Amino acid sequence: MAARLDRLKKRADFLRVAALRRKWAAPGLILQAAPGTGTELQADSLRVGFTVSKKVGNSVCRNRARRRLKEAVSAVFPANASPGLDYVVIGRRETLERPYSLLLQDLLAALKRVGALQQTPSGATTEPKGEA
């Protein structure tokens, strides 16, 4: 069952996820995870926030990194991320130049490391569709 992706938009939500300190840094991104709040929480929804700092580059570079992360999350999260958690995906300098297939692998590895990788009934993860 694929979960629905919603967005984290409030600063308080980003700070709450960061405060839990449940994160993993991969070469192409950093993933943080925290249990969702009860008011907006739905059984089949995932809330994801994206952030890219000025260290990555100017606004053109930051927006490109954010778009790449959004595309990677939309390819990986619906089938692989555990619902009921809030996620924050942070872009890094390497996000811009990292091959898309490796960015997808970084995201899967980060989900596994923060303990948010949803297992399919057969026990294997679903491989995302991406370019080679």
N, C-alpha and C positions, 0 to 999 in steps of 0.2 A: 504494500500500500504506500503510495507516494504522499508525502506530507505537503501541506500548503506553506509557501514561504511568505512571511510577513516581515515588515521592517521595524527595526529599533530606530527611533528618531529622537527620543528625549535624552538629554545629557545625563539625567539621573539614572537611566537604564544602563548607559555605557559605564558609568561609575560603579554601579552595583555589580556588573559583570566583572569589571577589573578588580574590585575589592576582594572577590573570592580567591583570586590568584590561582585559578585553574587554567593554565595556558600552556601552549607549546609553540616554540619558534621553529619554523621550517625555513629553508633557504629563500623561498618565494613569498612567505607570509607568516603572520603570527595569528593563532586562533585562541580565543578566550571563550570559556563556556561557564554558564551558571544556571541553576534552576530558574524557570520562568516564574513570574509573579502570578498569583491566583486570579486576579481580576481579568487580565487579558488572555489567560492561558486557555487554549483549546486542545483537545486530545490529539488532533492531527496537524497542528500548526507548529511551524518553526519560526522564531523571530531572529532575524539576522541584522546586524548593524555593520557598516563599513566605515573605516577611517584610514586616511593616508596623510601623514604629516608633511610639513614643508621640507623635511630632510630629503624626501624623495625627489623633489624638484619644484619647478614652477607649476602654475595651475594647469597647464596643458598636460604635463607629466602626471600630476596627481590625479586628474580626471581620467586619463588613459589607464593608470594603474587601478583605479576604482572600477572602471568598466570591465577590465580583465578579471578582477576579483568577483564581480557580480556574475559574470558569465560562468566562471568556474564553480561558484556556489550553486547556481541554478542547474548545472550539470551534475553535481555530486550530491548535494544535500537532500533533495526529495527522496531518494532511495536509500541513502546511507546514514543520514544524521538522525540521532534519537530525538523524537518529538518531546515537547515539554521542557526543553532547555532554550535559553537565550544565548546567542552566539555573537561575538564581535570578531570581525576579520580585519586585521591591520596590514596595510600594504607596506612593503619594504622597497628599497632601491632595486633589488633583484626582480621584483614583480614585473617591472617594465620589460626586461630582456629575457626572462626565463621562458623557455619553450612552454607552450600551453599544456602539452601532455605532462611535463614535469610539474607544472603548477597544480594540475589535477591530482597527481601523486602526492604532492606536498599536502594538499587539503585532506586527502584520505588518511595519510600518515598522522596528521595533526588530530583528526577526529579520533583515531585509534588511541593516540597518546593521552588525550584528555578524557578518555573513557566514554565517548559519545558516539561511537560507531555502532550503528544498529545492525544486528545480524539477521540475515534472511533465514527462513526456516531450514534451509539446507546447511546453514552455518558459514556460508561464504558471502562476501560483500559483492554488491553489484558494481561492475566496472562501468565508469561513466563513458559516454560517447564523446570523443574529442578528436582533434586533428593530430596527426603524428608529428 
